Amino acid sequence: MLFLFFIFNLHQYTTLFFYYCVIIRGFKIYFFKILIYFFMKKIILFSFLFLNAWFSFAQKQMPNVNLVNDNNQTVNVKNDFNEKDKLYVFAFWATWCAPCLNELDAINELYDTWKTELSMELVAVSIDDTRTQKRVKPLLNGKKWTYTILLDTNQDLKRALSIANVPYTIVVKNQKIVYIHNGYSQGAEIELYNKLKEL
């Protein structure tokens, strides 16, 4: 009797076993997909962090780039700004960049005080290309800034530092980049000053 019962219900058992195998197998495939996805994310994240750390390390050293100043004299940004423990603030700007001009105007009002309290020098690097370079000197004559002015007409330094947009500020100490800031808003010059005191 039991044998007949088993025979008659064999089809149901087979179907259940089939579904069981499909479900278990599907679960295993899904599980392995999740596992692979998890490890791939970890690998990608690790690679990103490694590359980011590598690029950060690579950019800590000031690049060996020659520019000209507003008197058309050649200046090396690495070797000519290397006084021991002195802070060099490289502010990248352009004549067409209103926030850049606002930043440099704001710092200019405090610059004499900064220089008496800190061993520092601000180097204003114009990234105006050949199309707008002719505007630089008239603007400088009107501004009367006392900064060191450098012209990055070919944007060699801008590329070497991977600068995407201006205003962009880097602080260099002993030929190494110790601080980076991008953008400007009112009052940011005070934040910069406080940061310089920490360095």
Buried (B, 14 or more C-beta within 10 A) or exposed (E): EEEEEEEEEEEEEEEEEEEEEEEEEEEEEEEEEEEEEEEEEEEEEEEEEEEEEEEEEEBEEBBEBBBBBBEEEEBBBBEBBBEEEBBBBBBBBBBEBEBBBBBBEBBBEBBEEBEEEBEBBBBBBBBBEEEBBEBBBEBBEEBEBEBBBBBBBEEBBBEBBEBEBBBBBBBBBEBEBBBBBEEBEEEBBEEBBEBBEEE
